[in-house]
Amino acid sequence: MMVQYNFKKITVVPNGKDFIDTILSRTRRQMPTVVHKGYAISRLRQFYMRKGKYTRQNFHEKLSTIIDEFPRLDGIQPFYGDLLHVLYNKDRYKLALGQINTVSALGRMCTVFKRIGPSLACLEQIRQHMARLPSIDRNTRTILICGYPNVGKSSFINKITRADVDAQPYAFTTKITAMAHLGAAVLFFLDVSVSCGYSIAQQAALFHSIKSLFMNKPLTGLQQDWLAIT
């Protein structure tokens, strides 16, 4: 059974420095350093051991939150799995999560955290993009609208619905093999005036390059002026 994720609720991933500063600040507030000259060595040792354990536990909890909130590629709808691979490279994504998971079990927290700065930055970039991904319900009727940028897709949706479409810079259509997983009717847009910046030949080449993804799907072509051309 595929897990349903709400990408917009994934917690912001801080950079390494902010992460460390937040944890150490919490440790100072909860376990202030109060040491007197008369304390026995054993008492001092126990105090710093408790402080270290508290700090380590906080690191572990925050890292675990990151690991738990980001989706596993083998546990989400294939559409999202392929789309995440296209947008971010699934190997890079898995490596970043894997490094976070490894650090959550280590003791040299601050030193190790500095090494995973790039992984934290990678996951935060992915989180920001994932929050903008479209919500797909495979149990409802879906229309897949595609074509080159600026060919009228958003304008069409705004005209026929009350939706205020916010165009997003997703990876280009020729690379989104995720479409194959959607049981949707397809509207392919062409701008015959070529004011979109792409020639008719380029637009036709795009259509033929992704046509195999439309197998067994109803397909209609629309011009910029929204006249059917099929």
N, CA, C and O of each residue as an XYZ file, in Angstrom:
920
protein
N       0.847     -1.196      0.000
C       0.000      0.000      0.000
C       0.882      1.245      0.000
O       1.796      1.361      0.817
N       0.609      2.179     -0.917
C       1.397      3.396     -1.024
C       1.017      4.390      0.074
O      -0.164      4.596      0.353
N       2.014      4.993      0.683
C       1.784      5.981      1.728
C       1.415      7.317      1.096
O       2.028      7.725      0.109
N       0.409      8.009      1.661
C       0.003      9.315      1.159
C       0.791     10.391      1.901
O       0.654     10.533      3.116
N       1.610     11.146      1.183
C       2.441     12.172      1.795
C       1.853     13.554      1.546
O       1.278     13.826      0.492
N       2.012     14.420      2.545
C       1.707     15.842      2.371
C       3.036     16.573      2.349
O       3.582     16.912      3.399
N       3.554     16.817      1.162
C       4.892     17.394      1.028
C       4.998     18.785      1.648
O       6.081     19.203      2.056
N       3.881     19.497      1.718
C       3.916     20.867      2.229
C       4.159     20.919      3.734
O       4.485     21.978      4.269
N       4.007     19.795      4.419
C       4.171     19.776      5.872
C       5.561     19.320      6.318
O       5.813     19.176      7.514
N       6.454     19.094      5.369
C       7.815     18.705      5.741
C       8.505     19.887      6.410
O       8.478     21.004      5.895
N       9.127     19.633      7.566
C       9.769     20.685      8.347
C      10.981     21.260      7.615
O      11.708     20.540      6.930
N      11.184     22.566      7.770
C      12.345     23.222      7.163
C      13.628     22.560      7.668
O      13.760     22.278      8.859
N      14.572     22.313      6.754
C      15.858     21.709      7.114
C      16.886     22.829      7.286
O      17.246     23.481      6.306
N      17.367     23.066      8.519
C      18.344     24.135      8.725
C      19.715     23.738      8.200
O      19.999     22.555      8.016
N      20.569     24.740      7.960
C      21.935     24.405      7.566
C      22.709     23.925      8.788
O      22.229     24.029      9.916
N      23.909     23.399      8.557
C      24.671     22.782      9.640
C      24.930     23.706     10.813
O      24.773     23.302     11.965
N      25.328     24.954     10.534
C      25.640     25.901     11.612
C      24.408     26.216     12.446
O      24.463     26.194     13.676
N      23.287     26.512     11.774
C      22.057     26.816     12.499
C      21.596     25.616     13.321
O      21.090     25.769     14.433
N      21.774     24.432     12.763
C      21.401     23.206     13.455
C      22.169     23.100     14.772
O      21.582     22.882     15.832
N      23.477     23.257     14.689
C      24.328     23.143     15.875
C      23.999     24.235     16.880
O      23.869     23.959     18.073
N      23.862     25.480     16.412
C      23.566     26.593     17.315
C      22.260     26.376     18.061
O      22.168     26.668     19.253
N      21.248     25.864     17.365
C      19.950     25.620     18.000
C      20.053     24.570     19.090
O      19.517     24.753     20.183
N      20.735     23.473     18.803
C      20.859     22.390     19.776
C      21.679     22.820     20.983
O      21.284     22.569     22.121
N      22.808     23.463     20.747
C      23.662     23.872     21.859
C      22.990     24.948     22.705
O      23.168     24.984     23.922
N      22.216     25.827     22.063
C      21.476     26.836     22.812
C      20.450     26.178     23.718
O      20.278     26.587     24.866
N      19.770     25.165     23.209
C      18.795     24.442     24.027
C      19.475     23.746     25.198
O      18.947     23.726     26.310
N      20.645     23.179     24.943
C      21.386     22.516     26.012
C      21.783     23.509     27.100
O      21.670     23.210     28.288
N      22.245     24.678     26.699
C      22.641     25.688     27.693
C      21.451     26.144     28.535
O      21.590     26.409     29.729
N      20.277     26.235     27.900
C      19.095     26.669     28.653
C      18.615     25.603     29.628
O      18.266     25.906     30.768
N      18.601     24.365     29.178
C      18.061     23.283     29.984
C      19.056     22.742     31.008
O      18.657     22.254     32.065
N      20.339     22.827     30.699
C      21.366     22.285     31.598
C      22.511     23.290     31.724
O      23.601     23.064     31.199
N      22.260     24.397     32.420
C      23.309     25.410     32.572
C      24.533     24.846     33.291
O      24.416     23.993     34.170
N      25.695     25.335     32.905
C      26.943     24.855     33.494
C      27.170     25.532     34.849
O      27.463     26.725     34.916
N      27.035     24.768     35.904
C      27.282     25.256     37.261
C      28.293     24.310     37.909
O      27.941     23.211     38.336
N      29.532     24.739     37.976
C      30.606     23.897     38.504
C      31.347     24.661     39.607
O      31.725     25.818     39.423
N      31.546     24.012     40.736
C      32.284     24.609     41.853
C      33.601     23.872     42.059
O      33.756     22.701     41.711
N      34.527     24.599     42.633
C      35.856     24.027     42.836
C      35.822     22.793     43.727
O      36.646     21.889     43.590
N      34.866     22.769     44.633
C      34.832     21.658     45.575
C      34.226     20.376     45.040
O      34.213     19.367     45.745
N      33.722     20.385     43.811
C      33.093     19.184     43.253
C      34.143     18.101     43.030
O      35.254     18.371     42.574
N      33.767     16.883     43.359
C      34.649     15.749     43.092
C      34.689     15.471     41.584
O      33.760     15.805     40.848
N      35.786     14.854     41.149
C      35.936     14.541     39.724
C      34.781     13.680     39.229
O      34.282     13.877     38.122
N      34.362     12.732     40.046
C      33.279     11.832     39.645
C      31.978     12.601     39.419
O      31.206     12.292     38.511
N      31.749     13.614     40.269
C      30.540     14.417     40.114
C      30.603     15.256     38.840
O      29.611     15.384     38.122
N      31.777     15.825     38.568
C      31.950     16.600     37.338
C      31.766     15.718     36.103
O      31.148     16.120     35.117
N      32.317     14.511     36.182
C      32.198     13.587     35.056
C      30.737     13.261     34.778
O      30.305     13.255     33.625
N      29.974     12.987     35.842
C      28.561     12.652     35.684
C      27.770     13.833     35.102
O      26.876     13.662     34.273
N      28.132     15.035     35.569
C      27.443     16.232     35.067
C      27.634     16.383     33.569
O      26.662     16.595     32.844
N      28.858     16.279     33.093
C      29.127     16.459     31.672
C      28.638     15.280     30.841
O      28.309     15.434     29.665
N      28.593     14.120     31.447
C      28.021     12.973     30.732
C      26.528     13.187     30.501
O      26.014     12.902     29.419
N      25.826     13.696     31.535
C      24.395     13.976     31.384
C      24.167     15.065     30.331
O      23.241     14.991     29.524
N      25.032     16.069     30.366
C      24.917     17.164     29.412
C      25.154     16.666     27.982
O      24.433     17.031     27.054
N      26.183     15.821     27.828
C      26.457     15.259     26.509
C      25.339     14.371     26.027
O      24.989     14.391     24.847
N      24.768     13.585     26.936
C      23.665     12.690     26.570
C      22.437     13.495     26.153
O      21.749     13.140     25.195
N      22.165     14.583     26.879
C      21.018     15.432     26.536
C      21.212     16.059     25.154
O      20.283     16.101     24.347
N      22.416     16.542     24.891
C      22.710     17.146     23.591
C      22.590     16.127     22.474
O      22.000     16.410     21.432
N      23.144     14.950     22.684
C      23.089     13.894     21.684
C      21.650     13.490     21.384
O      21.293     13.242     20.232
N      20.821     13.425     22.438
C      19.426     13.050     22.248
C      18.684     14.087     21.416
O      17.849     13.736     20.582
N      18.987     15.368     21.641
C      18.348     16.424     20.851
C      18.761     16.359     19.393
O      17.931     16.530     18.499
N      20.040     16.112     19.150
C      20.497     15.929     17.768
C      19.749     14.774     17.118
O      19.264     14.878     15.991
N      19.669     13.684     17.846
C      19.024     12.479     17.307
C      17.553     12.734     16.973
O      17.068     12.306     15.925
N      16.847     13.429     17.863
C      15.421     13.683     17.646
C      15.193     14.562     16.415
O      14.303     14.287     15.611
N      15.999     15.618     16.269
C      15.804     16.514     15.119
C      16.172     15.821     13.810
O      15.513     16.011     12.788
N      17.230     15.017     13.852
C      17.614     14.283     12.647
C      16.562     13.236     12.300
O      16.251     13.024     11.127
N      16.018     12.586     13.318
C      14.989     11.567     13.080
C      13.748     12.188     12.454
O      13.089     11.563     11.622
N      13.427     13.420     12.854
C      12.283     14.116     12.267
C      12.481     14.316     10.772
O      11.561     14.117      9.978
N      13.705     14.717     10.395
C      14.008     14.895      8.974
C      13.849     13.574      8.227
O      13.214     13.517      7.174
N      14.431     12.519      8.783
C      14.393     11.208      8.130
C      12.964     10.695      7.985
O      12.604     10.128      6.953
N      12.149     10.897      9.029
C      10.778     10.375      9.014
C       9.859     11.172      8.090
O       8.947     10.601      7.491
N      10.086     12.488      7.965
C       9.169     13.312      7.191
C       9.415     13.230      5.690
O       8.477     13.373      4.905
N      10.656     13.003      5.281
C      10.916     12.881      3.842
C      10.459     11.507      3.357
O      10.672     10.511      4.048
N       9.841     11.441      2.190
C       9.284     10.171      1.713
C      10.341      9.179      1.243
O      11.399      9.573      0.753
N      10.050      7.904      1.395
C      10.874      6.847      0.827
C      10.415      6.622     -0.613
O       9.218      6.504     -0.874
N      11.349      6.563     -1.528
C      10.979      6.474     -2.945
C      10.223      5.195     -3.270
O       9.441      5.162     -4.220
N      10.448      4.139     -2.490
C       9.745      2.878     -2.771
C       8.412      2.798     -2.038
O       7.741      1.767     -2.084
N       8.019      3.893     -1.352
C       6.773      3.852     -0.602
C       5.761      4.884     -1.043
O       4.735      5.060     -0.386
N       6.028      5.581     -2.154
C       5.087      6.583     -2.641
C       4.622      6.208     -4.039
O       5.170      5.296     -4.658
N       3.620      6.906     -4.529
C       3.093      6.630     -5.864
C       4.220      6.708     -6.899
O       5.063      7.602     -6.825
N       4.240      5.784     -7.858
C       5.292      5.800     -8.891
C       5.417      7.141     -9.597
O       6.514      7.530    -10.000
N       4.300      7.853     -9.751
C       4.359      9.178    -10.383
C       5.319     10.084     -9.625
O       6.188     10.715    -10.227
N       5.164     10.151     -8.292
C       6.034     11.004     -7.488
C       7.457     10.465     -7.450
O       8.417     11.236     -7.448
N       7.595      9.141     -7.418
C       8.931      8.555     -7.411
C       9.720      8.945     -8.649
O      10.876      9.355     -8.545
N       9.106      8.822     -9.817
C       9.786      9.191    -11.060
C      10.013     10.693    -11.139
O      11.056     11.142    -11.614
N       9.028     11.479    -10.669
C       9.158     12.926    -10.724
C      10.293     13.406     -9.819
O      11.052     14.300    -10.192
N      10.405     12.813     -8.638
C      11.506     13.174     -7.742
C      12.851     12.820     -8.358
O      13.827     13.554     -8.202
N      12.896     11.694     -9.059
C      14.148     11.302     -9.708
C      14.524     12.298    -10.801
O      15.689     12.666    -10.949
N      13.514     12.730    -11.568
C      13.771     13.686    -12.645
C      14.249     15.023    -12.086
O      15.203     15.615    -12.592
N      13.577     15.488    -11.042
C      13.864     16.818    -10.518
C      15.150     16.882     -9.703
O      15.872     17.877     -9.759
N      15.437     15.832     -8.951
C      16.530     15.927     -7.980
C      17.580     14.830     -8.075
O      18.610     14.924     -7.407
N      17.363     13.800     -8.875
C      18.250     12.633     -8.971
C      18.091     11.767     -7.720
O      18.539     12.145     -6.638
N      17.455     10.609     -7.870
C      17.127      9.783     -6.715
C      18.359      9.291     -5.959
O      18.290      9.072     -4.750
N      19.500      9.113     -6.661
C      20.706      8.669     -5.964
C      21.223      9.754     -5.027
O      21.647      9.466     -3.908
N      21.186     11.002     -5.489
C      21.599     12.115     -4.634
C      20.664     12.254     -3.441
O      21.098     12.523     -2.321
N      19.389     12.070     -3.696
C      18.375     12.165     -2.644
C      18.594     11.071     -1.587
O      18.587     11.353     -0.388
N      18.784      9.837     -2.032
C      19.002      8.731     -1.107
C      20.300      8.910     -0.322
O      20.357      8.602      0.869
N      21.343      9.408     -0.990
C      22.623      9.616     -0.324
C      22.486     10.657      0.781
O      23.023     10.477      1.874
N      21.777     11.737      0.505
C      21.589     12.782      1.517
C      20.844     12.240      2.720
O      21.245     12.487      3.857
N      19.754     11.497      2.489
C      19.012     10.909      3.604
C      19.855      9.888      4.354
O      19.796      9.799      5.580
N      20.645      9.116      3.603
C      21.500      8.103      4.232
C      22.542      8.722      5.151
O      22.825      8.180      6.219
N      23.118      9.853      4.747
C      24.110     10.510      5.585
C      23.480     11.057      6.855
O      24.078     10.989      7.929
N      22.274     11.600      6.735
C      21.572     12.088      7.920
C      21.285     10.936      8.870
O      21.432     11.080     10.083
N      20.881      9.808      8.334
C      20.575      8.638      9.152
C      21.819      8.130      9.865
O      21.735      7.712     11.020
N      22.968      8.157      9.204
C      24.218      7.694      9.810
C      24.646      8.606     10.950
O      25.043      8.133     12.015
N      24.565      9.910     10.726
C      25.002     10.869     11.745
C      24.138     10.788     12.985
O      24.626     11.019     14.091
N      22.851     10.462     12.824
C      21.954     10.424     13.982
C      22.371      9.353     14.975
O      21.865      9.331     16.097
N      23.287      8.459     14.591
C      23.711      7.391     15.481
C      25.139      7.579     15.969
O      25.675      6.693     16.634
N      25.778      8.719     15.657
C      27.167      8.940     16.033
C      27.272      9.882     17.227
O      26.343     10.634     17.520
N      28.403      9.836     17.907
C      28.595     10.637     19.106
C      29.275     11.967     18.862
O      28.946     12.936     19.547
N      30.202     12.070     17.926
C      30.937     13.319     17.714
C      30.073     14.267     16.897
O      30.310     14.495     15.711
N      29.079     14.803     17.558
C      27.983     15.465     16.857
C      28.395     16.697     16.068
O      28.186     16.760     14.856
N      28.979     17.675     16.748
C      29.276     18.946     16.076
C      30.277     18.761     14.944
O      30.126     19.351     13.875
N      31.311     17.933     15.179
C      32.323     17.712     14.153
C      31.713     17.049     12.929
O      31.975     17.450     11.795
N      30.898     16.034     13.171
C      30.285     15.306     12.065
C      29.267     16.163     11.337
O      29.123     16.060     10.119
N      28.563     17.005     12.068
C      27.545     17.849     11.450
C      28.133     18.755     10.387
O      27.501     19.012      9.362
N      29.339     19.237     10.628
C      29.967     20.121      9.655
C      30.209     19.397      8.336
O      30.250     20.026      7.279
N      30.369     18.087      8.394
C      30.634     17.313      7.182
C      29.378     17.081      6.354
O      29.463     16.855      5.147
N      28.218     17.134      6.992
C      26.981     16.840      6.258
C      26.250     18.114      5.855
O      25.079     18.065      5.479
N      26.932     19.257      5.931
C      26.311     20.507      5.499
C      25.716     20.424      4.108
O      24.579     20.853      3.909
N      26.459     19.876      3.116
C      25.893     19.762      1.769
C      24.632     18.904      1.713
O      23.720     19.194      0.939
N      24.574     17.843      2.533
C      23.385     16.986      2.540
C      22.184     17.716      3.115
O      21.069     17.578      2.613
N      22.412     18.499      4.175
C      21.320     19.284      4.746
C      20.817     20.310      3.730
O      19.611     20.499      3.573
N      21.749     20.968      3.044
C      21.368     21.955      2.028
C      20.602     21.296      0.894
O      19.637     21.862      0.383
N      21.030     20.093      0.496
C      20.354     19.349     -0.576
C      18.918     19.028     -0.181
O      17.997     19.220     -0.976
N      18.720     18.536      1.049
C      17.383     18.167      1.492
C      16.484     19.388      1.641
O      15.287     19.305      1.368
N      17.035     20.510      2.065
C      16.220     21.721      2.173
C      15.792     22.198      0.788
O      14.659     22.645      0.607
N      16.700     22.103     -0.195
C      16.333     22.476     -1.563
C      15.233     21.565     -2.086
O      14.279     22.028     -2.712
N      15.367     20.279     -1.829
C      14.351     19.316     -2.257
C      13.027     19.592     -1.549
O      11.967     19.536     -2.171
N      13.086     19.892     -0.240
C      11.861     20.170      0.517
C      11.106     21.356     -0.084
O       9.884     21.313     -0.227
N      11.837     22.411     -0.434
C      11.193     23.590     -1.016
C      10.520     23.253     -2.335
O       9.421     23.736     -2.607
N      11.164     22.427     -3.161
C      10.575     22.035     -4.442
C       9.385     21.098     -4.254
O       8.373     21.211     -4.945
N       9.525     20.172     -3.306
C       8.446     19.205     -3.082
C       7.173     19.892     -2.605
O       6.069     19.436     -2.902
N       7.326     20.989     -1.865
C       6.154     21.709     -1.377
C       5.344     22.308     -2.527
O       4.173     22.648     -2.356
N       5.978     22.439     -3.713
C       5.287     23.009     -4.872
C       4.777     21.942     -5.841
O       4.172     22.272     -6.861
N       5.013     20.680     -5.534
C       4.559     19.624     -6.441
C       3.042     19.540     -6.448
O       2.407     19.783     -5.421
N       2.453     19.203     -7.582
C       0.992     19.101     -7.654
C       0.489     17.900     -6.876
O       1.166     16.875     -6.788
N      -0.706     18.033     -6.311
C      -1.329     16.915     -5.602
C      -2.070     16.049     -6.614
O      -2.878     16.547     -7.397
N      -1.792     14.769     -6.593
C      -2.399     13.842     -7.547
C      -3.214     12.800     -6.800
O      -2.689     12.108     -5.927
N      -4.484     12.684     -7.132
C      -5.344     11.652     -6.581
C      -5.674     10.686     -7.719
O      -6.434     11.019     -8.628
N      -5.098      9.497     -7.657
C      -5.265      8.542     -8.763
C      -6.676      7.985     -8.832
O      -7.022      7.299     -9.794
N      -7.509      8.272     -7.814
C      -8.885      7.769     -7.823
C      -9.864      8.752     -8.463
O     -11.051      8.446     -8.584
N      -9.389      9.917     -8.871
C     -10.263     10.886     -9.521
C      -9.868     11.045    -10.985
O      -8.770     10.656    -11.383
N     -10.760     11.615    -11.778
C     -10.480     11.848    -13.187
C      -9.445     12.959    -13.318
O      -9.537     13.996    -12.661
N      -8.478     12.727    -14.164
C      -7.361     13.661    -14.291
C      -7.131     14.014    -15.751
O      -7.207     13.153    -16.627
N      -6.848     15.297    -16.007
C      -6.443     15.745    -17.334
C      -5.001     16.209    -17.251
O      -4.665     17.054    -16.422
N      -4.160     15.669    -18.092
C      -2.750     16.017    -18.122
C      -2.516     17.002    -19.264
O      -2.696     16.655    -20.431
N      -2.116     18.230    -18.931
C      -1.876     19.270    -19.918
C      -0.376     19.455    -20.077
O       0.329     19.690    -19.095
N       0.116     19.352    -21.303
C       1.560     19.454    -21.503
C       1.874     20.175    -22.801
O       0.990     20.434    -23.618
N       3.132     20.490    -22.972
C       3.594     21.254    -24.119
C       4.728     22.157    -23.679
O       5.044     22.237    -22.492
N       5.341     22.838    -24.638
C       6.438     23.753    -24.317
C       5.947     24.901    -23.415
O       4.744     25.152    -23.349
N       6.863     25.600    -22.719
C       6.463     26.773    -21.936
C       5.845     27.852    -22.825
O       6.198     27.991    -23.996
N       4.925     28.604    -22.247
C       4.321     29.782    -22.904
C       3.462     29.443    -24.114
O       3.312     30.269    -25.014
N       2.899     28.241    -24.148
C       2.018     27.895    -25.274
C       0.544     28.035    -24.903
O      -0.330     27.709    -25.707
N       0.259     28.519    -23.691
C      -1.130     28.782    -23.320
C      -1.736     27.823    -22.325
O      -2.948     27.857    -22.116
N      -0.945     26.966    -21.701
C      -1.494     25.967    -20.780
C      -2.164     26.617    -19.566
O      -3.315     26.318    -19.248
N      -1.435     27.504    -18.897
C      -1.985     28.149    -17.698
C      -3.175     29.037    -18.055
O      -4.164     29.073    -17.322
N      -3.083     29.749    -19.171
C      -4.187     30.619    -19.594
C      -5.441     29.808    -19.863
O      -6.549     30.234    -19.536
N      -5.264     28.638    -20.460
C      -6.402     27.760    -20.750
C      -7.109     27.349    -19.459
O      -8.334     27.423    -19.362
N      -6.321     26.915    -18.466
C      -6.897     26.477    -17.194
C      -7.611     27.642    -16.505
O      -8.701     27.474    -15.958
N      -6.993     28.818    -16.535
C      -7.611     29.980    -15.897
C      -8.928     30.372    -16.565
O      -9.821     30.907    -15.908
N      -9.052     30.106    -17.872
C     -10.266     30.463    -18.603
C     -11.410     29.484    -18.344
O     -12.566     29.892    -18.234
N     -11.091     28.208    -18.247
C     -12.170     27.218    -18.140
C     -12.497     26.853    -16.696
O     -13.486     26.162    -16.451
N     -11.692     27.300    -15.737
C     -11.950     27.029    -14.329
C     -11.775     28.314    -13.527
O     -11.420     29.360    -14.070
N     -12.028     28.216    -12.247
C     -11.818     29.350    -11.358
C     -10.431     29.305    -10.720
O     -10.103     30.113     -9.852
N      -9.641     28.361    -11.160
C      -8.306     28.209    -10.579
C      -7.397     29.343    -11.022
O      -7.461     29.813    -12.158
N      -6.553     29.766    -10.098
C      -5.527     30.753    -10.425
C      -4.207     29.997    -10.521
O      -3.523     29.779     -9.521
N      -3.865     29.605    -11.742
C      -2.718     28.718    -11.932
C      -1.416     29.455    -11.686
O      -1.180     30.537    -12.224
N      -0.571     28.843    -10.858
C       0.765     29.376    -10.592
C       1.764     28.490    -11.308
O       2.053     27.382    -10.858
N       2.292     28.977    -12.425
C       3.238     28.175    -13.201
C       4.507     27.955    -12.398
O       5.034     28.889    -11.794
N       5.004     26.708    -12.388
C       6.200     26.370    -11.643
C       7.274     25.860    -12.592
O       6.958     25.261    -13.620
N       8.550     26.095    -12.256
C       9.646     25.674    -13.140
C      10.007     24.208    -12.951
O      11.130     23.893    -12.557
N       9.063     23.304    -13.229
C       9.354     21.886    -13.130
C      10.293     21.463    -14.262
O      10.400     22.141    -15.284
N      10.961     20.347    -14.062
C      11.824     19.820    -15.120
C      11.009     19.664    -16.399
O       9.819     19.354    -16.349
N      11.648     19.878    -17.536
C      10.893     19.989    -18.775
C      10.194     18.687    -19.158
O      10.623     17.592    -18.793
N       9.105     18.844    -19.906
C       8.196     17.736    -20.197
C       8.884     16.555    -20.858
O       8.494     15.412    -20.617
N       9.898     16.795    -21.685
C      10.547     15.682    -22.374
C      11.193     14.715    -21.391
O      11.460     13.569    -21.751
N      11.451     15.151    -20.151
C      12.123     14.300    -19.166
C      11.151     13.685    -18.162
O      11.542     12.797    -17.404
N       9.900     14.132    -18.136
C       8.976     13.655    -17.087
C       8.313     12.363    -17.515
O       7.176     12.369    -17.986
N       9.015     11.258    -17.355
C       8.445      9.938    -17.641
C       7.405      9.569    -16.596
O       6.707      8.567    -16.747
N       7.292     10.367    -15.531
C       6.289     10.111    -14.495
C       4.885     10.129    -15.066
O       3.975      9.544    -14.478
N       4.684     10.799    -16.218
C       3.353     10.872    -16.821
C       2.799      9.494    -17.141
O       1.584      9.299    -17.168
N       3.676      8.549    -17.381
C       3.224      7.212    -17.760
C       2.424      6.549    -16.650
O       1.661      5.619    -16.911
N       2.584      7.013    -15.417
C       1.902      6.391    -14.280
C       0.508      6.959    -14.038
O      -0.229      6.452    -13.193
N       0.143      7.999    -14.769
C      -1.148      8.625    -14.530
C      -2.189      8.134    -15.520
O      -1.969      8.139    -16.731
N      -3.328      7.709    -14.986
C      -4.434      7.306    -15.850
C      -5.236      8.533    -16.233
O      -6.342      8.735    -15.732
N      -4.685      9.358    -17.124
C      -5.291     10.650    -17.417
C      -5.513     10.841    -18.904
O      -4.814     10.263    -19.736
N      -6.515     11.677    -19.224
C      -6.651     12.162    -20.593
C      -5.577     13.219    -20.816
O      -5.177     13.904    -19.874
N      -5.104     13.359    -22.057
C      -3.974     14.233    -22.341
C      -4.382     15.350    -23.291
O      -4.983     15.106    -24.337
N      -4.044     16.586    -22.909
C      -4.179     17.733    -23.801
C      -2.768     18.218    -24.123
O      -2.023     18.624    -23.231
N      -2.410     18.171    -25.404
C      -1.083     18.644    -25.803
C      -1.247     19.978    -26.528
O      -1.966     20.075    -27.523
N      -0.568     21.005    -26.012
C      -0.720     22.359    -26.554
C       0.375     22.691    -27.561
O       1.551     22.381    -27.368
N      -0.063     23.344    -28.661
C       0.850     23.844    -29.681
C       0.613     25.333    -29.884
O      -0.530     25.791    -29.870
N       1.686     26.083    -30.072
C       1.575     27.497    -30.406
C       1.991     27.655    -31.866
O       3.178     27.740    -32.179
N       0.991     27.693    -32.762
C       1.305     27.763    -34.194
C       1.828     29.135    -34.596
O       2.380     29.291    -35.685
N       1.663     30.130    -33.731
C       2.205     31.456    -34.027
C       3.687     31.534    -33.670
O       4.367     32.499    -34.018
N       4.182     30.511    -32.975
C       5.557     30.384    -32.474
C       5.986     31.574    -31.618
O       7.183     31.813    -31.456
N       5.025     32.324    -31.068
C       5.362     33.432    -30.178
C       5.901     32.930    -28.839
O       6.440     33.703    -28.047
N       5.751     31.641    -28.599
C       6.261     31.050    -27.355
C       7.782     30.963    -27.368
O       8.412     30.756    -26.331
N       8.370     31.126    -28.567
C       9.826     31.038    -28.667
C      10.312     29.713    -29.205
O      11.519     29.517    -29.349
N       9.397     28.787    -29.510
C       9.767     27.476    -30.050
C       9.073     27.283    -31.398
O       7.891     27.590    -31.548
N       9.813     26.776    -32.363
C       9.261     26.583    -33.705
C       8.245     25.446    -33.695
O       8.196     24.637    -32.769
N       7.428     25.408    -34.761
C       6.461     24.311    -34.886
C       7.179     22.974    -34.963
O       6.715     21.978    -34.409
N       8.323     22.957    -35.655
C       9.103     21.715    -35.759
C       9.567     21.247    -34.386
O       9.533     20.051    -34.096
N       9.999     22.172    -33.540
C      10.444     21.818    -32.196
C       9.274     21.287    -31.365
O       9.412     20.310    -30.629
N       8.128     21.944    -31.495
C       6.955     21.502    -30.739
C       6.485     20.127    -31.208
O       6.103     19.282    -30.398
N       6.519     19.915    -32.517
C       6.134     18.606    -33.052
C       7.109     17.532    -32.593
O       6.704     16.412    -32.278
N       8.406     17.877    -32.553
C       9.417     16.915    -32.106
C       9.196     16.543    -30.649
O       9.378     15.389    -30.260
N       8.801     17.527    -29.844
C       8.498     17.252    -28.439
C       7.334     16.271    -28.334
O       7.384     15.309    -27.567
N       6.288     16.527    -29.113
C       5.127     15.646    -29.075
C       5.508     14.211    -29.424
O       5.112     13.275    -28.729
N       6.264     14.037    -30.486
C       6.627     12.686    -30.910
C       7.592     12.021    -29.923
O       7.619     10.796    -29.808
N       8.385     12.835    -29.208
C       9.336     12.252    -28.256
C       8.639     11.699    -27.023
O       9.165     10.802    -26.363
N       7.453     12.226    -26.702
C       6.751     11.743    -25.505
C       5.465     11.005    -25.862
O       4.710     10.616    -24.971
N       5.209     10.810    -27.148
C       3.965     10.178    -27.585
C       3.800      8.783    -27.009
O       2.683      8.362    -26.712
N       4.902      8.063    -26.848
C       4.806      6.693    -26.331
C       4.268      6.660    -24.904
O       3.738      5.637    -24.469
N       4.400      7.782    -24.161
C       3.894      7.846    -22.794
C       2.381      7.971    -22.749
O       1.766      7.799    -21.697
N       1.784      8.273    -23.900
C       0.349      8.482    -23.957
C      -0.408      7.235    -24.402
O      -1.603      7.304    -24.691
N       0.273      6.109    -24.457
C      -0.370      4.871    -24.888
C      -1.595      4.589    -24.020
O      -1.536      4.677    -22.793
N      -2.710      4.247    -24.679
C      -3.967      3.899    -24.001
C      -4.574      5.075    -23.228
O      -5.365      4.873    -22.307
N      -4.201      6.303    -23.607
C      -4.774      7.490    -22.976
C      -5.479      8.322    -24.049
O      -4.952      8.469    -25.152
N      -6.673      8.873    -23.746
C      -7.325      9.783    -24.699
C      -6.415     10.982    -24.953
O      -5.866     11.551    -24.009
N      -6.252     11.372    -26.217
C      -5.304     12.426    -26.563
C      -5.955     13.461    -27.473
O      -6.579     13.112    -28.476
N      -5.806     14.734    -27.119
C      -6.320     15.838    -27.919
C      -5.233     16.895    -28.047
O      -4.479     17.131    -27.103
N      -5.150     17.541    -29.228
C      -4.192     18.627    -29.413
C      -4.919     19.954    -29.476
O      -5.995     20.044    -30.066
N      -4.340     20.994    -28.872
C      -4.933     22.326    -28.892
C      -3.905     23.347    -29.343
O      -2.725     23.267    -29.003
N      -4.391     24.319    -30.126
C      -3.542     25.429    -30.526
C      -3.597     26.503    -29.450
O      -4.392     26.428    -28.513
N      -2.741     27.496    -29.603
C      -2.725     28.620    -28.676
C      -4.091     29.290    -28.598
O      -4.481     29.792    -27.544
N      -4.835     29.298    -29.743
C      -6.158     29.917    -29.727
C      -7.235     28.927    -29.305
O      -8.429     29.215    -29.386
N      -6.776     27.704    -28.834
C      -7.658     26.707    -28.243
C      -8.656     26.111    -29.234
O      -9.766     25.740    -28.852
N      -8.258     26.019    -30.519
C      -9.068     25.291    -31.491
C      -8.522     23.882    -31.589
O      -7.315     23.687    -31.734
N      -9.402     22.903    -31.512
C      -8.958     21.515    -31.593
C      -8.335     21.246    -32.957
O      -8.842     21.700    -33.983
N      -7.225     20.500    -32.959
C      -6.562     20.210    -34.221
C      -6.411     18.708    -34.451
O      -5.676     18.290    -35.345
N      -7.092     17.908    -33.664
C      -6.945     16.474    -33.832
C      -7.813     15.996    -34.986
O      -7.829     14.803    -35.292
